[in-house]
Amino acid sequence: MTMSFSTTPTAEQLRTLPTADLGLIMLKSFQDHPYPNSILRGHEQAHSQNGEPDADFLMQRFSDAWAWLVANGLVGPRHRNTSSDWFRVTQPGRQVGEAGSARELLAEQRLPDDLHPDLGEAQPVLWRER
């Protein structure tokens, strides 16, 4: 009997989805304090055990999605363990994860900080307390 190991995101998702979509899938799967080394090693073992012919590519895609999460401030260093590899899901990360979409995040990144006052309401409320 052959046993298959599952990953989040799946190998097929890693092959086909855009980086931001992979990041959102990862974000939804994290507990409050993701530890990237353990997550990466788990993926590496699963892809190896499953005999994925492009396991190195899959790991690169996972790493790209992790970098996207960090670059967009959705995960960041743990406030009590800043010298280690422990991370936490940030407040914006929780909001994006709950929304299931990075739409507001991406819109905010496109809007300049110095909008004309009449357009101020056009800015998303992602970073403000709700």
C-alpha positions, -999 to 999 in steps of 0.1 A, spaced: 0 0 0 14 34 -10 9 62 15 6 98 2 15 128 24 -5 159 22 8 195 23 -8 229 25 -6 242 -2 -7 210 -22 20 201 -48 -4 209 -76 -12 244 -61 25 251 -58 29 242 -94 1 263 -108 -11 292 -85 3 327 -84 26 335 -54 1 357 -36 -26 329 -38 -1 304 -23 7 329 4 -30 332 13 -34 295 15 -4 293 38 -16 321 59 -50 304 65 -32 272 75 -9 288 101 -14 288 138 -6 320 156 31 313 157 43 296 125 78 282 126 90 283 90 119 258 94 95 231 107 70 239 80 96 238 52 111 205 65 76 190 67 70 200 30 104 187 20 98 153 36 63 150 22 74 159 -14 103 134 -11 81 106 3 55 113 -24 82 110 -51 75 144 -66 98 147 -96 101 185 -91 104 186 -53 131 213 -54 109 235 -76 80 230 -51 102 240 -22 112 271 -42 76 280 -48 68 276 -11 98 298 -2 86 324 -26 51 324 -10 67 327 25 88 357 12 56 373 -1 40 370 33 70 386 50 74 413 24 37 423 28 38 423 66 14 394 70 39 374 91 67 389 111 92 382 139 78 371 172 79 400 196 93 377 224 117 357 203 131 382 178 165 365 176 151 331 165 132 318 135 99 320 153 73 342 135 38 353 142 8 361 121 5 399 122 -27 419 127 -29 427 90 -22 390 84 -51 380 105 -74 405 87 -62 392 53 -66 356 64 -101 362 77 -111 381 45 -96 353 24 -83 378 0 -54 402 -4 -75 426 -24 -75 454 2 -38 449 9 -29 452 -27 -52 482 -32 -36 500 -3 -2 494 -17 -12 511 -50 -27 542 -33 -3 569 -23 -2 581 13 -7 617 3 -41 614 -13 -61 646 -17 -84 650 14 -115 645 -8 -102 610 -17 -92 600 18 -122 577 22 -111 557 -9 -82 542 12 -90 507 25 -94 503 62 -71 472 64 -46 487 88 -70 506 109 -86 490 140 -120 476 131 
